[in-house]
Amino acid sequence: MRRWPTWLVVGALVALGAFAAADALRGSPRNESRSSTISVPLIPRNEPAASAMSGVLYYTDAGCVLRAIELPNLNEVKAPRWRQCHFSMAPHDALLGDPRAIWSPEGGIYAVDTGEGIELASPASAETIHVAGHAPAFKPDGTFTHVHGDKVVESSTQCAGSSLSPLTDNSATGCRRSFFKLDLVSPLLAAPARVVQLVWLSKTLDVLVVRSDTAQPGVQTVAVFDGVRLAGGTRPLTARSVQIQPSPRGGYYSIWVDGGLFGIWDRDAHRVLLPPIIGIRALTWSPDERWTAAATAHSVYVFRTNEGEARVRRLPIEAHDLAWR
């Protein structure tokens, strides 16, 4: 495995982005409508809210085949070929990557935490860049961050001198910086801690999953920071896995504990009201975040985000995973 020095990350991001841009110019496969497989309308045609719902809902069915339906008319459309129960899709196009992928906001680059380092890749390129560290993330402006040692390292392509060629120390200083020492999060667990996931909701607002590094192994917590100010979080959780799933625009995030939905919060740290749906195993938001879709073992439910309304639309489809584009 070839491991690139971290000062090459910015140039790598530019190169991968260039591959992605060239691929976008070639165009992506168009959705081809087919006859609907669901006979019950999602929203009555005379309901005004129908015009506010749009896009394509992608899901993996009982056989882990990726399928897609238009909303709200429920016409089946062509989906990319995929034969795994879980998938990861670019934010704006039906481009697929490693199920563990963290996508850049524009969708041309994704990062994967392999447990032994970070891999940066693009659907448009066969090249993979290896970076030392863990907990990769992208800010809304596309800045790439990851945890290395006791700091979060920030790499941006928005600076002079960025290219595929190695950056000199002088040009790199405007592109990379380190911040946020872990002594800010260790007191949350009263023990040395390790950041295992980092999600950016805005330029300064981030959500962390923090795990005890020594005492009480398996104890984790979720912390929300606005800059260096602790803005919210959860109590310590004893779990094998705690994961954060952000909404498309960073207005909401869900917390999953050992594969089950623990809850949804908005960016102001207020818990979101959910309909009484039992056994949610996958969740997604519409691109404008007005609607939420939740999958159980037998159905997919669609409802307005954070309104607590009783009206829930049920789709008689089984889905292992979801994405709304």
Buried (B, 14 or more C-beta within 10 A) or exposed (E): EEEBEBBBBBBBBBBBBBBBEEBBEEEBEEBEEEEBEBEEBBBEEEBEEBEBBBBBBBBBEEEBBBBBBBBBBBBBBBBBEBEBBEBBBBBBBBBBBBEBBBBBBBBBBBBBBEEEBBBBBBBBBEEBBBBBBBBBBBBEEBBBBBBBEBBBBBBBBEBEBBEEEEBEEEBBEBBBBEEBEBEBBBEBBEBBBBBBBBBBBBEEBBBBBBBBBEEBEEBBBBBBBBEEEBBBBBEBBEBEBBBBBBBBBBBBBBBBBEEEBBBBBBBEEEEBEBBEBEEBBBBBBBBBBBBBBBBBEEBBBBBBBBEEEEEBBBBEBBBBBBBBB
